[in-house]
Amino acid sequence: MPENRIDPAELIVKSKVRALLSEAEMRASDEIWKELGHTVTRKVKEAIRRAKGNGRKTLKAHDF
């Protein structure tokens, strides 16, 4: 992976997700972290497009 690229799994705070799962008496398999990171990446990129489309350089909650 090039140095300027972020591993999508690095966007996720695993301990916080595990705490949510624990409350629901669930566990996480190792394969979910990368997919969860990709999901976050897609959502942020969609919000960026929306903000830019509205002439802003600041993301707001409604961009999501």
Predicted model as a PDB file, atoms N, CA, C, CB and O in Angstrom, pLDDT in the B-factor column:
MODEL        1                                                                  
ATOM      1  N   MET A   1       0.850  -1.175   0.000  1.00 51.00           N  
ATOM      2  CA  MET A   1       0.000   0.000   0.000  1.00 51.00           C  
ATOM      3  C   MET A   1       0.895   1.238   0.000  1.00 51.00           C  
ATOM      4  CB  MET A   1      -0.966  -0.002   1.226  1.00 51.00           C  
ATOM      5  O   MET A   1       1.818   1.314   0.811  1.00 51.00           O  
ATOM      6  N   PRO A   2       0.653   2.213  -0.884  1.00 56.00           N  
ATOM      7  CA  PRO A   2       1.467   3.417  -0.911  1.00 56.00           C  
ATOM      8  C   PRO A   2       1.417   4.153   0.434  1.00 56.00           C  
ATOM      9  CB  PRO A   2       1.001   4.341  -2.037  1.00 56.00           C  
ATOM     10  O   PRO A   2       0.429   4.058   1.163  1.00 56.00           O  
ATOM     11  N   GLU A   3       2.471   4.871   0.750  1.00 63.00           N  
ATOM     12  CA  GLU A   3       2.569   5.535   2.040  1.00 63.00           C  
ATOM     13  C   GLU A   3       1.476   6.568   2.273  1.00 63.00           C  
ATOM     14  CB  GLU A   3       3.902   6.190   2.164  1.00 63.00           C  
ATOM     15  O   GLU A   3       1.077   6.784   3.418  1.00 63.00           O  
ATOM     16  N   ASN A   4       0.979   7.212   1.217  1.00 71.00           N  
ATOM     17  CA  ASN A   4      -0.011   8.267   1.378  1.00 71.00           C  
ATOM     18  C   ASN A   4      -1.438   7.730   1.482  1.00 71.00           C  
ATOM     19  CB  ASN A   4       0.084   9.232   0.227  1.00 71.00           C  
ATOM     20  O   ASN A   4      -2.382   8.510   1.604  1.00 71.00           O  
ATOM     21  N   ARG A   5      -1.604   6.422   1.435  1.00 85.00           N  
ATOM     22  CA  ARG A   5      -2.932   5.808   1.529  1.00 85.00           C  
ATOM     23  C   ARG A   5      -3.180   5.343   2.961  1.00 85.00           C  
ATOM     24  CB  ARG A   5      -3.065   4.616   0.537  1.00 85.00           C  
ATOM     25  O   ARG A   5      -2.272   4.869   3.643  1.00 85.00           O  
ATOM     26  N   ILE A   6      -4.406   5.484   3.393  1.00 85.00           N  
ATOM     27  CA  ILE A   6      -4.791   5.041   4.734  1.00 85.00           C  
ATOM     28  C   ILE A   6      -5.445   3.674   4.617  1.00 85.00           C  
ATOM     29  CB  ILE A   6      -5.755   6.065   5.422  1.00 85.00           C  
ATOM     30  O   ILE A   6      -6.313   3.461   3.771  1.00 85.00           O  
ATOM     31  N   ASP A   7      -5.028   2.762   5.460  1.00 87.00           N  
ATOM     32  CA  ASP A   7      -5.678   1.453   5.540  1.00 87.00           C  
ATOM     33  C   ASP A   7      -7.063   1.696   6.144  1.00 87.00           C  
ATOM     34  CB  ASP A   7      -4.827   0.413   6.408  1.00 87.00           C  
ATOM     35  O   ASP A   7      -7.157   2.213   7.257  1.00 87.00           O  
ATOM     36  N   PRO A   8      -8.141   1.335   5.435  1.00 86.00           N  
ATOM     37  CA  PRO A   8      -9.485   1.610   5.957  1.00 86.00           C  
ATOM     38  C   PRO A   8      -9.718   1.078   7.366  1.00 86.00           C  
ATOM     39  CB  PRO A   8     -10.511   1.019   5.037  1.00 86.00           C  
ATOM     40  O   PRO A   8     -10.448   1.693   8.142  1.00 86.00           O  
ATOM     41  N   ALA A   9      -9.116  -0.038   7.702  1.00 88.00           N  
ATOM     42  CA  ALA A   9      -9.297  -0.605   9.040  1.00 88.00           C  
ATOM     43  C   ALA A   9      -8.728   0.314  10.120  1.00 88.00           C  
ATOM     44  CB  ALA A   9      -8.636  -1.982   9.125  1.00 88.00           C  
ATOM     45  O   ALA A   9      -9.143   0.232  11.275  1.00 88.00           O  
ATOM     46  N   GLU A  10      -7.782   1.190   9.764  1.00 90.00           N  
ATOM     47  CA  GLU A  10      -7.187   2.106  10.736  1.00 90.00           C  
ATOM     48  C   GLU A  10      -8.152   3.213  11.147  1.00 90.00           C  
ATOM     49  CB  GLU A  10      -5.918   2.718  10.167  1.00 90.00           C  
ATOM     50  O   GLU A  10      -7.900   3.913  12.128  1.00 90.00           O  
ATOM     51  N   LEU A  11      -9.243   3.383  10.421  1.00 89.00           N  
ATOM     52  CA  LEU A  11     -10.231   4.404  10.767  1.00 89.00           C  
ATOM     53  C   LEU A  11     -11.121   3.971  11.928  1.00 89.00           C  
ATOM     54  CB  LEU A  11     -11.090   4.729   9.558  1.00 89.00           C  
ATOM     55  O   LEU A  11     -11.857   4.779  12.493  1.00 89.00           O  
ATOM     56  N   ILE A  12     -11.048   2.716  12.270  1.00 93.00           N  
ATOM     57  CA  ILE A  12     -11.965   2.142  13.255  1.00 93.00           C  
ATOM     58  C   ILE A  12     -11.283   1.998  14.615  1.00 93.00           C  
ATOM     59  CB  ILE A  12     -12.482   0.775  12.774  1.00 93.00           C  
ATOM     60  O   ILE A  12     -10.168   1.485  14.709  1.00 93.00           O  
ATOM     61  N   VAL A  13     -11.957   2.454  15.655  1.00 95.00           N  
ATOM     62  CA  VAL A  13     -11.479   2.246  17.023  1.00 95.00           C  
ATOM     63  C   VAL A  13     -12.094   0.930  17.488  1.00 95.00           C  
ATOM     64  CB  VAL A  13     -11.866   3.459  17.989  1.00 95.00           C  
ATOM     65  O   VAL A  13     -13.236   0.879  17.945  1.00 95.00           O  
ATOM     66  N   LYS A  14     -11.306  -0.126  17.357  1.00 95.00           N  
ATOM     67  CA  LYS A  14     -11.812  -1.470  17.601  1.00 95.00           C  
ATOM     68  C   LYS A  14     -12.365  -1.640  19.014  1.00 95.00           C  
ATOM     69  CB  LYS A  14     -10.718  -2.480  17.357  1.00 95.00           C  
ATOM     70  O   LYS A  14     -13.387  -2.300  19.204  1.00 95.00           O  
ATOM     71  N   SER A  15     -11.708  -1.059  19.992  1.00 95.00           N  
ATOM     72  CA  SER A  15     -12.171  -1.231  21.376  1.00 95.00           C  
ATOM     73  C   SER A  15     -13.565  -0.634  21.568  1.00 95.00           C  
ATOM     74  CB  SER A  15     -11.180  -0.580  22.361  1.00 95.00           C  
ATOM     75  O   SER A  15     -14.366  -1.168  22.335  1.00 95.00           O  
ATOM     76  N   LYS A  16     -13.855   0.459  20.883  1.00 96.00           N  
ATOM     77  CA  LYS A  16     -15.176   1.092  21.008  1.00 96.00           C  
ATOM     78  C   LYS A  16     -16.244   0.248  20.319  1.00 96.00           C  
ATOM     79  CB  LYS A  16     -15.155   2.515  20.407  1.00 96.00           C  
ATOM     80  O   LYS A  16     -17.352   0.106  20.836  1.00 96.00           O  
ATOM     81  N   VAL A  17     -15.918  -0.305  19.168  1.00 96.00           N  
ATOM     82  CA  VAL A  17     -16.866  -1.176  18.469  1.00 96.00           C  
ATOM     83  C   VAL A  17     -17.098  -2.440  19.286  1.00 96.00           C  
ATOM     84  CB  VAL A  17     -16.349  -1.532  17.049  1.00 96.00           C  
ATOM     85  O   VAL A  17     -18.229  -2.909  19.413  1.00 96.00           O  
ATOM     86  N   ARG A  18     -16.030  -2.983  19.833  1.00 96.00           N  
ATOM     87  CA  ARG A  18     -16.165  -4.195  20.657  1.00 96.00           C  
ATOM     88  C   ARG A  18     -17.043  -3.924  21.888  1.00 96.00           C  
ATOM     89  CB  ARG A  18     -14.766  -4.706  21.101  1.00 96.00           C  
ATOM     90  O   ARG A  18     -17.799  -4.795  22.317  1.00 96.00           O  
ATOM     91  N   ALA A  19     -16.941  -2.717  22.449  1.00 97.00           N  
ATOM     92  CA  ALA A  19     -17.785  -2.366  23.594  1.00 97.00           C  
ATOM     93  C   ALA A  19     -19.256  -2.363  23.188  1.00 97.00           C  
ATOM     94  CB  ALA A  19     -17.383  -0.986  24.163  1.00 97.00           C  
ATOM     95  O   ALA A  19     -20.105  -2.859  23.929  1.00 97.00           O  
ATOM     96  N   LEU A  20     -19.563  -1.810  22.018  1.00 97.00           N  
ATOM     97  CA  LEU A  20     -20.940  -1.832  21.516  1.00 97.00           C  
ATOM     98  C   LEU A  20     -21.428  -3.256  21.306  1.00 97.00           C  
ATOM     99  CB  LEU A  20     -21.045  -1.048  20.208  1.00 97.00           C  
ATOM    100  O   LEU A  20     -22.550  -3.609  21.671  1.00 97.00           O  
ATOM    101  N   LEU A  21     -20.565  -4.062  20.711  1.00 97.00           N  
ATOM    102  CA  LEU A  21     -20.924  -5.453  20.469  1.00 97.00           C  
ATOM    103  C   LEU A  21     -21.128  -6.207  21.783  1.00 97.00           C  
ATOM    104  CB  LEU A  21     -19.848  -6.139  19.629  1.00 97.00           C  
ATOM    105  O   LEU A  21     -22.040  -7.025  21.903  1.00 97.00           O  
ATOM    106  N   SER A  22     -20.285  -5.930  22.751  1.00 97.00           N  
ATOM    107  CA  SER A  22     -20.378  -6.589  24.044  1.00 97.00           C  
ATOM    108  C   SER A  22     -21.717  -6.291  24.714  1.00 97.00           C  
ATOM    109  CB  SER A  22     -19.226  -6.151  24.947  1.00 97.00           C  
ATOM    110  O   SER A  22     -22.315  -7.172  25.330  1.00 97.00           O  
ATOM    111  N   GLU A  23     -22.186  -5.050  24.593  1.00 97.00           N  
ATOM    112  CA  GLU A  23     -23.490  -4.673  25.156  1.00 97.00           C  
ATOM    113  C   GLU A  23     -24.612  -5.523  24.556  1.00 97.00           C  
ATOM    114  CB  GLU A  23     -23.772  -3.176  24.909  1.00 97.00           C  
ATOM    115  O   GLU A  23     -25.608  -5.811  25.218  1.00 97.00           O  
ATOM    116  N   ALA A  24     -24.437  -5.915  23.304  1.00 98.00           N  
ATOM    117  CA  ALA A  24     -25.432  -6.732  22.608  1.00 98.00           C  
ATOM    118  C   ALA A  24     -25.104  -8.224  22.707  1.00 98.00           C  
ATOM    119  CB  ALA A  24     -25.523  -6.313  21.137  1.00 98.00           C  
ATOM    120  O   ALA A  24     -25.741  -9.055  22.061  1.00 98.00           O  
ATOM    121  N   GLU A  25     -24.108  -8.544  23.519  1.00 98.00           N  
ATOM    122  CA  GLU A  25     -23.639  -9.925  23.689  1.00 98.00           C  
ATOM    123  C   GLU A  25     -23.226 -10.544  22.352  1.00 98.00           C  
ATOM    124  CB  GLU A  25     -24.732 -10.780  24.345  1.00 98.00           C  
ATOM    125  O   GLU A  25     -23.552 -11.693  22.051  1.00 98.00           O  
ATOM    126  N   MET A  26     -22.507  -9.760  21.568  1.00 97.00           N  
ATOM    127  CA  MET A  26     -22.012 -10.188  20.256  1.00 97.00           C  
ATOM    128  C   MET A  26     -20.499 -10.077  20.248  1.00 97.00           C  
ATOM    129  CB  MET A  26     -22.634  -9.336  19.105  1.00 97.00           C  
ATOM    130  O   MET A  26     -19.906  -9.420  21.103  1.00 97.00           O  
ATOM    131  N   ARG A  27     -19.883 -10.729  19.271  1.00 95.00           N  
ATOM    132  CA  ARG A  27     -18.438 -10.650  19.076  1.00 95.00           C  
ATOM    133  C   ARG A  27     -18.170 -10.250  17.635  1.00 95.00           C  
ATOM    134  CB  ARG A  27     -17.741 -12.003  19.420  1.00 95.00           C  
ATOM    135  O   ARG A  27     -19.073 -10.265  16.798  1.00 95.00           O  
ATOM    136  N   ALA A  28     -16.917  -9.892  17.350  1.00 95.00           N  
ATOM    137  CA  ALA A  28     -16.515  -9.480  15.999  1.00 95.00           C  
ATOM    138  C   ALA A  28     -15.506 -10.464  15.438  1.00 95.00           C  
ATOM    139  CB  ALA A  28     -15.922  -8.051  16.008  1.00 95.00           C  
ATOM    140  O   ALA A  28     -14.543 -10.831  16.110  1.00 95.00           O  
ATOM    141  N   SER A  29     -15.730 -10.886  14.211  1.00 95.00           N  
ATOM    142  CA  SER A  29     -14.725 -11.707  13.539  1.00 95.00           C  
ATOM    143  C   SER A  29     -13.635 -10.773  13.007  1.00 95.00           C  
ATOM    144  CB  SER A  29     -15.363 -12.564  12.378  1.00 95.00           C  
ATOM    145  O   SER A  29     -13.864  -9.574  12.845  1.00 95.00           O  
ATOM    146  N   ASP A  30     -12.472 -11.318  12.741  1.00 93.00           N  
ATOM    147  CA  ASP A  30     -11.352 -10.507  12.253  1.00 93.00           C  
ATOM    148  C   ASP A  30     -11.643  -9.844  10.917  1.00 93.00           C  
ATOM    149  CB  ASP A  30     -10.116 -11.360  12.130  1.00 93.00           C  
ATOM    150  O   ASP A  30     -11.051  -8.813  10.597  1.00 93.00           O  
ATOM    151  N   GLU A  31     -12.543 -10.420  10.135  1.00 92.00           N  
ATOM    152  CA  GLU A  31     -12.790  -9.907   8.783  1.00 92.00           C  
ATOM    153  C   GLU A  31     -13.639  -8.637   8.747  1.00 92.00           C  
ATOM    154  CB  GLU A  31     -13.459 -10.966   7.964  1.00 92.00           C  
ATOM    155  O   GLU A  31     -13.708  -7.987   7.705  1.00 92.00           O  
ATOM    156  N   ILE A  32     -14.288  -8.265   9.855  1.00 95.00           N  
ATOM    157  CA  ILE A  32     -15.184  -7.110   9.778  1.00 95.00           C  
ATOM    158  C   ILE A  32     -14.467  -5.765   9.748  1.00 95.00           C  
ATOM    159  CB  ILE A  32     -16.121  -7.134  10.936  1.00 95.00           C  
ATOM    160  O   ILE A  32     -15.021  -4.786   9.247  1.00 95.00           O  
ATOM    161  N   TRP A  33     -13.245  -5.698  10.275  1.00 94.00           N  
ATOM    162  CA  TRP A  33     -12.586  -4.400  10.453  1.00 94.00           C  
ATOM    163  C   TRP A  33     -12.309  -3.701   9.136  1.00 94.00           C  
ATOM    164  CB  TRP A  33     -11.294  -4.575  11.207  1.00 94.00           C  
ATOM    165  O   TRP A  33     -12.548  -2.500   9.011  1.00 94.00           O  
ATOM    166  N   LYS A  34     -11.813  -4.427   8.165  1.00 93.00           N  
ATOM    167  CA  LYS A  34     -11.519  -3.809   6.873  1.00 93.00           C  
ATOM    168  C   LYS A  34     -12.815  -3.357   6.194  1.00 93.00           C  
ATOM    169  CB  LYS A  34     -10.747  -4.795   5.963  1.00 93.00           C  
ATOM    170  O   LYS A  34     -12.876  -2.259   5.642  1.00 93.00           O  
ATOM    171  N   GLU A  35     -13.841  -4.196   6.234  1.00 95.00           N  
ATOM    172  CA  GLU A  35     -15.121  -3.833   5.614  1.00 95.00           C  
ATOM    173  C   GLU A  35     -15.757  -2.641   6.314  1.00 95.00           C  
ATOM    174  CB  GLU A  35     -16.083  -5.024   5.639  1.00 95.00           C  
ATOM    175  O   GLU A  35     -16.306  -1.756   5.658  1.00 95.00           O  
ATOM    176  N   LEU A  36     -15.688  -2.613   7.629  1.00 95.00           N  
ATOM    177  CA  LEU A  36     -16.216  -1.474   8.378  1.00 95.00           C  
ATOM    178  C   LEU A  36     -15.458  -0.201   8.012  1.00 95.00           C  
ATOM    179  CB  LEU A  36     -16.127  -1.735   9.895  1.00 95.00           C  
ATOM    180  O   LEU A  36     -16.058   0.864   7.867  1.00 95.00           O  
ATOM    181  N   GLY A  37     -14.145  -0.314   7.865  1.00 94.00           N  
ATOM    182  CA  GLY A  37     -13.336   0.829   7.430  1.00 94.00           C  
ATOM    183  C   GLY A  37     -13.719   1.303   6.039  1.00 94.00           C  
ATOM    184  O   GLY A  37     -13.773   2.506   5.784  1.00 94.00           O  
ATOM    185  N   HIS A  38     -13.991   0.349   5.121  1.00 94.00           N  
ATOM    186  CA  HIS A  38     -14.428   0.721   3.769  1.00 94.00           C  
ATOM    187  C   HIS A  38     -15.778   1.435   3.820  1.00 94.00           C  
ATOM    188  CB  HIS A  38     -14.519  -0.530   2.862  1.00 94.00           C  
ATOM    189  O   HIS A  38     -16.008   2.386   3.073  1.00 94.00           O  
ATOM    190  N   THR A  39     -16.656   0.985   4.688  1.00 96.00           N  
ATOM    191  CA  THR A  39     -17.968   1.619   4.824  1.00 96.00           C  
ATOM    192  C   THR A  39     -17.818   3.063   5.301  1.00 96.00           C  
ATOM    193  CB  THR A  39     -18.856   0.822   5.802  1.00 96.00           C  
ATOM    194  O   THR A  39     -18.465   3.964   4.769  1.00 96.00           O  
ATOM    195  N   VAL A  40     -16.975   3.281   6.291  1.00 95.00           N  
ATOM    196  CA  VAL A  40     -16.720   4.635   6.786  1.00 95.00           C  
ATOM    197  C   VAL A  40     -16.122   5.495   5.673  1.00 95.00           C  
ATOM    198  CB  VAL A  40     -15.773   4.601   8.014  1.00 95.00           C  
ATOM    199  O   VAL A  40     -16.536   6.637   5.476  1.00 95.00           O  
ATOM    200  N   THR A  41     -15.150   4.946   4.951  1.00 95.00           N  
ATOM    201  CA  THR A  41     -14.512   5.682   3.856  1.00 95.00           C  
ATOM    202  C   THR A  41     -15.537   6.103   2.814  1.00 95.00           C  
ATOM    203  CB  THR A  41     -13.417   4.832   3.201  1.00 95.00           C  
ATOM    204  O   THR A  41     -15.534   7.253   2.376  1.00 95.00           O  
ATOM    205  N   ARG A  42     -16.418   5.184   2.410  1.00 96.00           N  
ATOM    206  CA  ARG A  42     -17.454   5.505   1.413  1.00 96.00           C  
ATOM    207  C   ARG A  42     -18.366   6.617   1.910  1.00 96.00           C  
ATOM    208  CB  ARG A  42     -18.288   4.257   1.079  1.00 96.00           C  
ATOM    209  O   ARG A  42     -18.675   7.547   1.166  1.00 96.00           O  
ATOM    210  N   LYS A  43     -18.796   6.525   3.161  1.00 96.00           N  
ATOM    211  CA  LYS A  43     -19.705   7.536   3.706  1.00 96.00           C  
ATOM    212  C   LYS A  43     -19.041   8.905   3.772  1.00 96.00           C  
ATOM    213  CB  LYS A  43     -20.184   7.124   5.096  1.00 96.00           C  
ATOM    214  O   LYS A  43     -19.676   9.911   3.457  1.00 96.00           O  
ATOM    215  N   VAL A  44     -17.784   8.960   4.174  1.00 96.00           N  
ATOM    216  CA  VAL A  44     -17.084  10.240   4.250  1.00 96.00           C  
ATOM    217  C   VAL A  44     -16.914  10.832   2.848  1.00 96.00           C  
ATOM    218  CB  VAL A  44     -15.704  10.068   4.938  1.00 96.00           C  
ATOM    219  O   VAL A  44     -17.103  12.032   2.652  1.00 96.00           O  
ATOM    220  N   LYS A  45     -16.559   9.993   1.879  1.00 96.00           N  
ATOM    221  CA  LYS A  45     -16.398  10.484   0.504  1.00 96.00           C  
ATOM    222  C   LYS A  45     -17.718  10.998  -0.059  1.00 96.00           C  
ATOM    223  CB  LYS A  45     -15.844   9.374  -0.399  1.00 96.00           C  
ATOM    224  O   LYS A  45     -17.732  11.996  -0.779  1.00 96.00           O  
ATOM    225  N   GLU A  46     -18.831  10.329   0.259  1.00 98.00           N  
ATOM    226  CA  GLU A  46     -20.146  10.818  -0.167  1.00 98.00           C  
ATOM    227  C   GLU A  46     -20.438  12.177   0.458  1.00 98.00           C  
ATOM    228  CB  GLU A  46     -21.250   9.810   0.211  1.00 98.00           C  
ATOM    229  O   GLU A  46     -20.942  13.075  -0.216  1.00 98.00           O  
ATOM    230  N   ALA A  47     -20.128  12.330   1.732  1.00 98.00           N  
ATOM    231  CA  ALA A  47     -20.356  13.602   2.424  1.00 98.00           C  
ATOM    232  C   ALA A  47     -19.482  14.707   1.830  1.00 98.00           C  
ATOM    233  CB  ALA A  47     -20.071  13.452   3.933  1.00 98.00           C  
ATOM    234  O   ALA A  47     -19.926  15.848   1.708  1.00 98.00           O  
ATOM    235  N   ILE A  48     -18.248  14.377   1.462  1.00 98.00           N  
ATOM    236  CA  ILE A  48     -17.357  15.354   0.828  1.00 98.00           C  
ATOM    237  C   ILE A  48     -17.964  15.831  -0.482  1.00 98.00           C  
ATOM    238  CB  ILE A  48     -15.951  14.747   0.583  1.00 98.00           C  
ATOM    239  O   ILE A  48     -18.001  17.031  -0.752  1.00 98.00           O  
ATOM    240  N   ARG A  49     -18.447  14.885  -1.306  1.00 98.00           N  
ATOM    241  CA  ARG A  49     -19.070  15.271  -2.580  1.00 98.00           C  
ATOM    242  C   ARG A  49     -20.273  16.181  -2.359  1.00 98.00           C  
ATOM    243  CB  ARG A  49     -19.499  14.025  -3.363  1.00 98.00           C  
ATOM    244  O   ARG A  49     -20.466  17.152  -3.091  1.00 98.00           O  
ATOM    245  N   ARG A  50     -21.078  15.866  -1.352  1.00 98.00           N  
ATOM    246  CA  ARG A  50     -22.260  16.686  -1.078  1.00 98.00           C  
ATOM    247  C   ARG A  50     -21.861  18.094  -0.632  1.00 98.00           C  
ATOM    248  CB  ARG A  50     -23.134  16.018  -0.003  1.00 98.00           C  
ATOM    249  O   ARG A  50     -22.430  19.081  -1.099  1.00 98.00           O  
ATOM    250  N   ALA A  51     -20.892  18.183   0.262  1.00 98.00           N  
ATOM    251  CA  ALA A  51     -20.446  19.500   0.736  1.00 98.00           C  
ATOM    252  C   ALA A  51     -19.869  20.314  -0.410  1.00 98.00           C  
ATOM    253  CB  ALA A  51     -19.401  19.350   1.855  1.00 98.00           C  
ATOM    254  O   ALA A  51     -20.185  21.495  -0.555  1.00 98.00           O  
ATOM    255  N   LYS A  52     -19.021  19.689  -1.227  1.00 98.00           N  
ATOM    256  CA  LYS A  52     -18.449  20.403  -2.371  1.00 98.00           C  
ATOM    257  C   LYS A  52     -19.536  20.841  -3.342  1.00 98.00           C  
ATOM    258  CB  LYS A  52     -17.424  19.525  -3.095  1.00 98.00           C  
ATOM    259  O   LYS A  52     -19.473  21.938  -3.897  1.00 98.00           O  
ATOM    260  N   GLY A  53     -20.538  19.978  -3.548  1.00 98.00           N  
ATOM    261  CA  GLY A  53     -21.651  20.312  -4.423  1.00 98.00           C  
ATOM    262  C   GLY A  53     -22.439  21.504  -3.933  1.00 98.00           C  
ATOM    263  O   GLY A  53     -23.077  22.204  -4.719  1.00 98.00           O  
ATOM    264  N   ASN A  54     -22.394  21.735  -2.626  1.00 97.00           N  
ATOM    265  CA  ASN A  54     -23.069  22.887  -2.027  1.00 97.00           C  
ATOM    266  C   ASN A  54     -22.111  24.053  -1.800  1.00 97.00           C  
ATOM    267  CB  ASN A  54     -23.716  22.487  -0.706  1.00 97.00           C  
ATOM    268  O   ASN A  54     -22.437  25.011  -1.100  1.00 97.00           O  
ATOM    269  N   GLY A  55     -20.915  23.958  -2.406  1.00 98.00           N  
ATOM    270  CA  GLY A  55     -19.951  25.057  -2.334  1.00 98.00           C  
ATOM    271  C   GLY A  55     -19.289  25.236  -0.983  1.00 98.00           C  
ATOM    272  O   GLY A  55     -18.828  26.332  -0.665  1.00 98.00           O  
ATOM    273  N   ARG A  56     -19.230  24.169  -0.172  1.00 98.00           N  
ATOM    274  CA  ARG A  56     -18.601  24.271   1.144  1.00 98.00           C  
ATOM    275  C   ARG A  56     -17.345  23.423   1.220  1.00 98.00           C  
ATOM    276  CB  ARG A  56     -19.577  23.852   2.236  1.00 98.00           C  
ATOM    277  O   ARG A  56     -17.188  22.444   0.491  1.00 98.00           O  
ATOM    278  N   LYS A  57     -16.456  23.820   2.116  1.00 98.00           N  
ATOM    279  CA  LYS A  57     -15.257  23.037   2.400  1.00 98.00           C  
ATOM    280  C   LYS A  57     -15.318  22.447   3.805  1.00 98.00           C  
ATOM    281  CB  LYS A  57     -14.001  23.904   2.241  1.00 98.00           C  
ATOM    282  O   LYS A  57     -14.335  21.895   4.299  1.00 98.00           O  
ATOM    283  N   THR A  58     -16.462  22.568   4.431  1.00 98.00           N  
ATOM    284  CA  THR A  58     -16.656  22.043   5.778  1.00 98.00           C  
ATOM    285  C   THR A  58     -17.776  21.008   5.740  1.00 98.00           C  
ATOM    286  CB  THR A  58     -16.984  23.188   6.791  1.00 98.00           C  
ATOM    287  O   THR A  58     -18.872  21.289   5.255  1.00 98.00           O  
ATOM    288  N   LEU A  59     -17.496  19.813   6.253  1.00 97.00           N  
ATOM    289  CA  LEU A  59     -18.547  18.799   6.346  1.00 97.00           C  
ATOM    290  C   LEU A  59     -19.456  19.130   7.522  1.00 97.00           C  
ATOM    291  CB  LEU A  59     -17.940  17.372   6.502  1.00 97.00           C  
ATOM    292  O   LEU A  59     -19.006  19.571   8.580  1.00 97.00           O  
ATOM    293  N   LYS A  60     -20.737  18.906   7.306  1.00 97.00           N  
ATOM    294  CA  LYS A  60     -21.730  19.102   8.354  1.00 97.00           C  
ATOM    295  C   LYS A  60     -22.507  17.804   8.510  1.00 97.00           C  
ATOM    296  CB  LYS A  60     -22.685  20.299   8.025  1.00 97.00           C  
ATOM    297  O   LYS A  60     -22.495  16.951   7.623  1.00 97.00           O  
ATOM    298  N   ALA A  61     -23.172  17.664   9.630  1.00 97.00           N  
ATOM    299  CA  ALA A  61     -23.902  16.429   9.918  1.00 97.00           C  
ATOM    300  C   ALA A  61     -24.869  16.075   8.799  1.00 97.00           C  
ATOM    301  CB  ALA A  61     -24.659  16.558  11.233  1.00 97.00           C  
ATOM    302  O   ALA A  61     -25.006  14.904   8.448  1.00 97.00           O  
ATOM    303  N   HIS A  62     -25.538  17.068   8.238  1.00 96.00           N  
ATOM    304  CA  HIS A  62     -26.530  16.767   7.197  1.00 96.00           C  
ATOM    305  C   HIS A  62     -25.891  16.312   5.880  1.00 96.00           C  
ATOM    306  CB  HIS A  62     -27.395  17.991   6.942  1.00 96.00           C  
ATOM    307  O   HIS A  62     -26.610  15.872   4.982  1.00 96.00           O  
ATOM    308  N   ASP A  63     -24.579  16.403   5.740  1.00 97.00           N  
ATOM    309  CA  ASP A  63     -23.909  15.875   4.554  1.00 97.00           C  
ATOM    310  C   ASP A  63     -23.917  14.349   4.568  1.00 97.00           C  
ATOM    311  CB  ASP A  63     -22.466  16.400   4.472  1.00 97.00           C  
ATOM    312  O   ASP A  63     -23.749  13.711   3.529  1.00 97.00           O  
ATOM    313  N   PHE A  64     -24.110  13.777   5.737  1.00 95.00           N  
ATOM    314  CA  PHE A  64     -24.161  12.326   5.856  1.00 95.00           C  
ATOM    315  C   PHE A  64     -25.579  11.833   5.697  1.00 95.00           C  
ATOM    316  CB  PHE A  64     -23.591  11.872   7.195  1.00 95.00           C  
ATOM    317  O   PHE A  64     -25.826  10.629   5.766  1.00 95.00           O  
TER     318      PHE A  64                                                      
ENDMDL                                                                          
END                                                                             
